[in-house]
C-alpha cells in the first residue's frame, strides 16, 4: 500500500498528490512515468511523474479527472492509501546538448512539462515556456513555470487569462523572430502535439513529443501502447514515452486512443450516477 | 490380466456449457478413477517417463503409491522434484514429455500421468492439514527476478536449502504467466495462489511492484547483500507480423487480450477493465497461447472464433488436449492460411464516424506444405492469388514474443544473443556476469511452463554450489 502524504486541488478537474514511494522517488527522472492502481480490482493507469522528493521519498503526480479510475483516485484523501504504485517506467527526457529549449504544455500535460522545464533550467539551459489552457479557471502551475522559465507565455482558448489563442501561435512567432531553439518539447493532448510538430517541421526545429497511449503493464509485455514512429512499430512503455515528433503517426495514435471511448463514457456516467446517489 | 487399452476418461464440463463460462474445463479424477488409472502402469524397468520429464519426477514410484491408496505418499514423492504439481498436472504438454515416452504408449494409450499428478496435488491441497517444515536458515540472501514458474521454482528450491529468498515482481500480483496468461478455465487462480502461499511458508518473500532494470538494478541487488541473482523475467514484447492494419482498433496481442481478461479480470462482469466483446474473432497462431486467447474470446461471447494457422493440424504446437477441447467448443480452424492484411472500417465521407478505424476483416492467403525447415517442420508455401477475407471485428496476434530489453539494458556485463535472449549455460543457468543466473523464457524465448520450471530448478542447484564454493574459498 502506498500512502497519499499530500493532496491539493489545482483546479476543478485537476488534482495533485504526493505519494510515498521511496524506491521510485530515488530513481525517477523528468519524462518517466509510473503505473498505479487505486484499489484491489482496479485498473492500472499510467501517469507521468510530475516531480519527486528524494529526501522524503515521495513522488508527485498530477492528474485530470476523466474516467472511473481518476474519479476513484480523486476520492482518496490525504493520509489514505492506494494499492499499487510502480516505476519509474519509460526513458527519461533527453536533455544532452540542449542549450536553449521551448517547452510547450497543454492542459494537464503542463504537469509533465514542468519537471522537464525545471530539469533543463537546472542544467543551465535557456528555457522558454508556452502553456495553454481552455480558460482562466483551468490554469495550473503558473508560479512553478515562472520559477524555471526565462520567458513564460500563457495562452487561453477564450482569452480569459494571458493571451487568447492556441500555443502554436507564440511558438511560430518565436521561431520566426529568430529564436534558435535546439529543441522544442511538447507535452499535451495528441492534437496539440500534432500541431506543434506541424509548426516546427517547416523550420526543421527538432521536436520531442511525450506520448501517453493506452497501457497495461508498462514494462514491455502487453503491446497495447504500440505506436508507429518513422514507419516502425514502437512501444511507448519501453521505447518512449518521448519520441521524435517528426516521425510519430499522430492520426493513428489518435484513432487508437479512442478504442474504449464508449466504455469510458459509460464508466464516467456510472460513476457520476453513483456520486449523485451518495449525495442524495 | 489384460491391460485397459485407453486412459480413463477425464470428467469434463460439457462443451456447450463450458464454452460460455470461465470455470475449469477438466474436473479431475476421483480417487477411484485415479487408482484404476494407476493400475495401468506397467512399472517397467527402463522408466522412460522419468527421462521425458524436464524435472525428472520419479513417476513410477508416485504412481505405485496411488495404486496402494497412499495419496499423501505420492505427493511427497512428486514434491521432491516439482514445486507445483497442481500446476504442471494441468498445463504440461505430457504427450511430448512423460506420456510420450511411456512404454504402454507403444501399443496402447499411455498412462494418464498428467491427470494422476493433478489428482495427487489436488488431493493434497484439499486434505493436508499439517505444517510445512521451515528449513533452518543459512544466513545467505538470493534475489529472484520475476515470480513466474521459473522464478518461483528457483525461489522454492533455494528456500528449502535454507536461503533467504526475495522475489521481485513487476506486476501487482505474483505468478507471472500463471496469472496473467493462462486462463481460469485451464488453471484456476486459487490453485496458483495456494502454491504461492506454500512458498511463503518456506520463507520466500515476494515484493510486487518492483521492476528490476528500472526500480532497482541487478548491481544494486548485489550492493544490498544478495549473493546471487536469478533472472526469470519471462518473455517480453509481443511480436506482430508487420502486415498492414495491425494498429487498427480491435487488434490485440495475445498478451494484452489475456492480461486484460485474466490478471485484470475483465472476464468478470463486475470488473471495470475494458475488453472488446467481439462477435467474430480471428486468432493468429497455433500454440497454447493462441488456444487460450481463442477460448477466452468464445467465453466472452463471440459467435465465431477462428484459429488462423499457416501450417496444418499436424504441426499445431499447442498441447493436444487444448486443441481437442477447442474443437469440441466450436473453435473453427482455418489452417494453412497466412494473414496478409487486416482490414478496417473507413468512411471517407465522415471522418468522425465512430466506426472508423475498427477492424472489419482479415485477409488471408492459402498455403500448402513444402520442404521441412531446419527444425524438421514442413514449411508453409503461399499459393499466389488465393486470398480471401474472413469477416471479423477482432484480431488477436498470438505469434510469440521477443525478449524484454529492460534488464539487459541496465546490467553491464550481461551478454545476450542475436535475438536479445540472455545467454545462459544450459546445465547451470550461469550467465556472462558473475553471480547472475538466468532461465525460462528470458533465455529461451517463449516456451512452456515446465521448461521454465526445469531451468529454475537447475539454477537453484547451481546457485547453491556457487555460493557454497565462494565460502570455502575464504
Interface residues (C-beta under 8 A of the other chain):
Chain A: X23 X24 X27 X37 X41 X42 X43 X44 X68 X69 X83 X84 X85 X86 X87 X88 X89 X216 X217 X219 X220 X221 X222 X223 X224 X226 X227 X228 X233 X235 X238 X252 X255 X256 X258 X259 X260 X261 X262 X263 X264 X267
Chain B: X170 X171 X172 X180 X208 X209 X210 X211 X214 X215 X216 X234 X236 X237 X238 X240 X242 X246 X247 X249 X250 X252 X253 X255 X256 X259 X260 X264 X265 X271 X272 X273 X274 X354 X356 X357 X404 X405 X406
